[in-house]
Amino acid sequence: MLNVLKSRAAGAVIAVAAAVTLTGAAAVSATAASGGAAGANAQSGPDHVFVIMMENHGRDQIVGNTADAPYITSLAQRYNEATNYHGVTHPSLTNYLAAISGDFQGIWDDCKAGVTVKCAPEEFIPGPGEDQLGAFLTAAQIASASATPHMFSGKNIVDQLESNGLSWKAYMQSMPGVGSNVEYAPTIGGKTVKLYAQKHNPFMYFSDIVNNPARTSKIVPLENNLSADLASGNVPNFVWISPDQCHDMHGISPSSAKLISNETCGYPASGLDHGAIKLGDDYVKQQVAQIMDSTTWKTTKSSIVLVWDENDYSGSSGGPGSPVGVSTPGGTTPAVLGGGDAPFIVINSAEGPHKTTDKLSDHYTLLSTIQHMWHLGCLANTCSPTTSGTFEELFRP
């Protein structure tokens, strides 16, 4: 589904339509996006891209936080970084959907996947509560979101990769089985411990993935599978990694954390969640080391992307493709319904000088960059530079 939504760009509100008129190379890209062959040469891009999606923190909470995140801070200092990166909107699910489809799908909730699942917005709505940022959604946005089934029929990066002869696989930590459609897992002593969360697995929200056994077979538990693939050299071109909620810096309830003897990933009573950040930093160190120690990393041109979905602690600043809502009180400028600033780091196997960019960017920019490097075409917001852009320079030595 391609939502016609409003986006902020140079003070203008732009309608992103399903049909975009393109010329030259962009027209070839559009052909690939619609499922046709683009004749693309993927060799101009990396051989492999590993995307590790972390959770719920702003850049200043992670980069430079040498007490809790010394390893990630060292990565940002040594490798390449986007310093003006943002979540597309709130909450988590919307950003995961945006990252693989170029569209947040017009919802503002974290509900499970399903053709009969419909949920009212959890964010940008009136009323008290940590998930409610204010009455910024229009009546039309609320009505549309509330009526939207959580099984989307639109194109996604899987379609593009397969149409262009590129392989992919999604590794989900604590997922109970290959292609599992459960919302949360595991269950311990009759209580569901939300380590695996479906809202962090965007692949299960697209009908052309979940209705295709060949595709769901590529959505696997991270445990043993990633290490085995790296050891065998059977590594897909596109690798998606979602750590569980004890290792992605999200955290779980303190009562659930006690069930797994890991209270450090429980929510703190107040202040920054130092324990969850430390766990996430250690986990990133483990995963990055595992990838960099592999023969695939040492013998190919590959990149690791370390990115956070949103800043759940403060604000609603957005990137080039963030939606907008009602005008701010007393003003005429529509409120930006962004996901706040977020860390973004790229590690390349062909190491070069440290690079940074302060270009305004978000998950659409990441997707657009991958699409450009592999000549995949475009999807929804990535079909317009105004609502996406690229930072391909971060993926080059």
C-alpha positions in Angstrom: 0.0 0.0 0.0 1.3 3.4 -0.9 -0.1 6.1 1.2 -0.5 9.5 -0.2 1.1 11.5 2.7 2.4 14.9 3.3 6.1 15.4 3.9 8.3 18.3 5.0 10.9 19.7 2.6 12.3 23.3 2.6 9.2 24.5 4.3 6.8 23.0 1.8 4.3 20.3 2.1 4.6 17.8 -0.7 2.2 15.1 -1.8 3.9 11.8 -2.6 1.8 10.0 -5.2 1.7 6.5 -6.3 2.7 7.5 -9.8 5.9 9.4 -10.3 7.1 10.7 -13.6 10.8 9.8 -14.1 13.3 10.1 -16.9 16.6 8.5 -17.8 18.2 6.3 -15.2 15.4 7.1 -12.8 12.9 5.6 -15.2 14.9 2.3 -15.3 14.7 2.3 -11.5 11.0 2.7 -11.5 10.7 -0.3 -13.8 12.6 -2.4 -11.3 10.4 -1.1 -8.4 7.3 -2.4 -10.2 8.8 -5.8 -10.6 10.3 -5.5 -14.0 13.9 -6.2 -14.9 16.2 -3.2 -14.8 19.3 -4.8 -16.2 21.1 -3.4 -13.2 24.7 -4.2 -12.4 24.8 -4.7 -8.6 28.6 -4.7 -8.7 28.7 -1.0 -8.4 27.4 -1.4 -4.8 28.5 -3.6 -1.9 28.5 -7.3 -2.2 26.8 -7.5 1.2 24.9 -5.1 3.4 24.2 -6.1 7.0 21.6 -3.9 8.7 21.5 -4.1 12.5 18.4 -2.3 13.8 18.6 -1.0 17.4 16.0 0.7 19.5 14.7 3.9 21.1 17.6 6.3 21.6 18.9 9.5 20.3 22.4 10.1 19.1 23.6 12.0 22.1 22.5 9.2 24.4 24.7 6.7 22.6 27.5 8.3 20.7 29.9 9.8 23.2 28.4 7.9 26.1 31.6 6.2 27.0 30.3 4.9 30.3 27.5 2.8 28.7 28.4 2.6 25.0 32.1 2.7 24.7 32.3 0.3 21.7 29.6 2.0 19.7 31.2 5.4 20.4 34.5 4.0 19.1 32.7 2.8 15.9 31.3 6.3 15.3 34.7 7.8 15.8 36.5 5.4 13.5 34.0 4.7 10.7 31.3 6.7 8.9 28.4 8.4 10.6 25.3 10.4 9.7 24.9 12.9 12.4 21.5 14.3 11.3 19.6 11.0 11.0 16.0 10.6 12.3 13.3 8.1 12.7 10.5 8.6 10.1 7.8 8.8 12.8 6.7 7.1 16.1 6.3 4.4 17.3 8.7 1.5 16.4 6.7 -0.5 13.9 6.2 2.4 11.6 10.0 2.9 11.2 10.6 -0.8 10.5 8.0 -0.7 7.8 9.5 2.5 6.3 12.9 1.0 6.2 11.9 -1.9 4.0 9.1 -0.5 1.9 9.6 3.3 1.7 6.3 3.9 3.4 5.3 3.9 7.1 2.0 2.6 5.8 -0.1 5.4 7.4 -0.3 3.9 10.9 0.9 5.1 14.3 0.9 1.9 16.4 2.9 -1.2 17.4 0.1 -3.8 16.8 0.6 -7.3 15.5 0.4 -8.3 11.9 -2.9 -9.6 10.5 -5.5 -9.0 7.8 -8.1 -8.4 10.6 -5.9 -6.4 12.8 -6.8 -2.7 12.9 -5.6 -0.3 15.6 -6.2 3.3 16.5 -3.0 5.5 16.7 -0.9 5.2 19.8 1.2 8.4 19.1 0.5 12.0 18.3 -3.0 11.8 19.9 -4.6 13.8 22.7 -4.4 12.7 26.3 -1.8 11.9 29.0 0.7 9.1 28.7 4.2 8.5 27.6 3.2 7.4 24.1 1.0 10.4 23.4 2.9 13.4 22.2 -0.1 15.7 21.7 -3.0 16.3 19.4 -1.1 16.5 16.2 -2.9 14.0 13.9 -5.6 15.3 11.7 -9.1 13.7 12.0 -8.5 12.1 8.6 -5.2 10.6 9.6 -6.8 9.1 12.8 -9.7 7.7 10.8 -7.5 6.2 8.1 -5.0 4.7 10.5 -7.7 3.2 12.6 -9.2 1.5 9.6 -6.0 0.1 8.1 -5.5 -3.7 8.3 -2.0 -4.7 9.4 -1.2 -6.8 6.4 0.1 -4.7 3.6 0.0 -5.5 -0.1 2.6 -3.0 -1.3 6.0 -3.7 -2.7 9.0 -4.0 -0.5 12.8 -4.5 -0.7 12.3 -8.3 -0.9 10.5 -7.9 -4.2 13.2 -5.6 -5.5 16.1 -7.8 -4.4 14.6 -11.0 -5.9 13.7 -9.2 -9.1 17.3 -8.2 -9.5 18.8 -11.6 -8.7 20.0 -10.6 -5.2 19.6 -12.7 -2.1 18.3 -11.8 1.4 17.7 -13.2 4.8 16.3 -11.7 8.1 17.7 -12.9 11.4 15.5 -12.3 14.5 17.0 -12.9 17.9 14.7 -15.0 20.2 12.3 -15.8 17.4 10.8 -19.2 18.3 11.0 -20.7 14.8 11.5 -20.1 11.1 8.8 -17.9 9.7 7.0 -17.8 13.1 3.9 -15.5 13.2 3.7 -15.1 17.0 3.6 -11.6 18.4 5.9 -12.2 21.3 8.2 -14.9 22.6 9.2 -16.9 24.7 6.8 -18.1 27.3 8.4 -18.9 30.7 6.4 -20.3 33.6 3.1 -19.4 31.9 4.2 -15.7 31.4 5.1 -14.3 28.0 8.5 -12.7 28.1 8.7 -10.1 25.3 12.2 -10.8 24.1 11.1 -11.4 20.5 8.6 -8.8 19.3 6.9 -9.0 16.0 6.8 -5.3 15.7 10.5 -5.4 15.1 10.1 -7.9 12.3 8.6 -5.8 9.4 8.8 -8.7 6.9 5.8 -10.4 8.6 3.5 -7.4 7.8 3.6 -7.9 4.0 1.2 -10.3 2.3 3.6 -11.2 -0.5 6.1 -12.4 2.0 4.0 -14.2 4.6 2.0 -16.0 1.9 5.1 -17.3 0.2 6.8 -20.2 2.1 10.0 -19.7 0.1 10.2 -16.2 1.5 9.2 -17.0 5.1 11.9 -19.7 5.1 14.3 -16.8 5.0 13.0 -15.2 8.2 14.9 -17.2 10.8 16.0 -17.1 14.5 19.3 -15.4 14.7 20.6 -18.0 17.2 23.0 -20.4 15.3 21.7 -19.4 11.9 23.8 -16.2 11.4 26.9 -17.8 12.8 26.4 -20.9 10.6 25.9 -18.8 7.5 29.0 -16.7 8.2 31.0 -19.9 8.8 29.9 -21.5 5.6 30.2 -18.5 3.5 26.6 -18.8 2.5 25.8 -15.1 3.2 23.0 -13.3 1.5 23.5 -10.0 -0.2 21.1 -8.3 2.1 21.2 -9.2 5.8 18.7 -7.8 8.3 19.4 -8.4 12.0 16.9 -7.5 14.8 18.3 -8.2 18.3 15.7 -9.1 20.9 14.5 -6.5 23.4 17.1 -7.2 25.9 19.9 -6.5 23.4 18.5 -3.8 21.1 18.4 -1.2 24.0 14.6 -1.4 24.1 14.3 -3.2 27.4 11.5 -5.3 28.9 9.4 -5.1 32.0 11.4 -5.6 35.3 9.2 -8.5 36.2 9.9 -10.2 32.9 13.6 -9.4 33.2 13.7 -11.3 36.5 12.4 -14.4 34.8 15.4 -14.6 32.6 17.8 -13.6 35.4 18.7 -10.4 33.6 17.4 -7.4 35.5 19.7 -5.0 33.7 17.4 -5.0 30.7 14.3 -4.1 32.7 13.0 -0.5 32.4 14.5 1.8 34.9 12.3 3.6 37.4 13.5 6.9 36.0 16.3 8.4 33.9 18.3 6.8 31.1 18.3 3.0 30.9 22.0 2.6 31.5 21.7 -1.2 31.8 19.9 -1.7 28.5 22.4 0.5 26.7 25.4 -1.5 28.1 23.8 -4.8 27.1 23.2 -3.4 23.6 26.8 -2.1 23.3 28.1 -5.5 24.3 25.8 -7.2 21.9 26.8 -4.9 19.0 30.4 -5.6 19.8 29.8 -9.4 19.6 27.8 -9.2 16.3 30.1 -6.8 14.5 33.1 -8.9 15.6 31.5 -12.1 14.3 30.8 -10.5 10.9 34.2 -8.9 10.6 35.9 -12.2 11.5 34.2 -14.0 8.7 35.7 -14.9 5.4 32.8 -13.1 3.7 33.9 -9.8 5.3 37.6 -10.3 4.6 37.2 -11.2 0.9 34.3 -9.1 -0.3 33.2 -5.5 -0.5 30.7 -5.3 2.4 29.1 -2.8 4.7 27.5 -3.0 8.2 24.8 -0.5 9.0 24.2 0.2 12.7 21.0 2.2 13.0 18.3 3.0 15.7 14.6 3.1 14.8 13.7 6.2 16.7 14.4 8.4 19.7 11.8 7.4 22.1 13.0 9.7 24.8 12.4 13.1 23.3 10.6 15.0 20.6 9.3 14.4 17.1 11.9 16.0 14.9 11.9 14.2 11.5 13.8 13.5 8.4 13.0 14.4 4.8 10.1 12.0 4.5 8.5 12.4 7.9 4.7 12.9 7.7 3.1 16.1 9.0 -0.1 16.7 10.9 -2.1 19.7 12.1 -0.7 23.1 12.4 1.1 24.0 15.6 -1.0 26.0 18.1 -1.1 29.7 17.0 0.8 29.0 13.8 0.4 27.9 10.2 3.2 25.4 10.0 2.1 21.7 10.1 3.5 19.8 13.0 6.3 17.3 11.9 5.4 13.8 13.0 8.9 12.6 13.1 10.7 9.9 15.1 13.4 12.1 16.7 17.1 12.0 16.1 18.8 8.6 16.0 22.4 7.2 15.7 23.5 5.9 12.3 26.9 4.3 11.6 28.4 2.6 8.6 31.3 0.2 8.7 32.9 -0.8 5.4 35.2 -3.7 4.8 37.3 -1.5 2.6 38.2 0.9 5.3 39.0 4.5 4.4 39.2 7.9 6.2 36.5 8.7 8.7 33.5 10.4 7.1 30.5 12.2 8.5 27.5 13.8 6.9 25.0 16.2 8.5 22.6 15.8 5.6 19.0 15.6 6.9 18.2 11.9 6.6 15.9 9.1 7.8 15.1 5.4 7.1 13.9 6.4 3.6 17.4 7.7 3.0 18.9 4.4 4.0 16.6 2.5 1.8 17.1 4.9 -1.1 20.9 4.6 -0.7 20.7 0.8 -0.9 18.4 0.9 -3.9 20.7 3.3 -5.7 23.9 1.3 -5.0 22.2 -1.9 -6.2 20.1 -0.3 -9.0 16.9 -1.7 -7.5 14.5 1.1 -8.4 12.4 3.0 -5.9 9.5 2.5 -3.6 7.0 5.2 -2.4 9.0 7.9 -0.7 12.3 6.8 -2.1 11.0 7.7 -5.6 11.6 11.4 -4.7 14.9 12.9 -3.6 12.8 15.4 -1.7 11.4 12.7 0.6 14.5 10.5 0.8 17.9 11.5 -0.7 21.0 9.3 -0.5 24.3 9.2 1.4 26.1 6.7 -0.7 29.4 8.3 0.2 29.2 6.7 3.6 29.4 3.3 1.9 32.6 4.0 0.1 36.2 4.0 1.4 
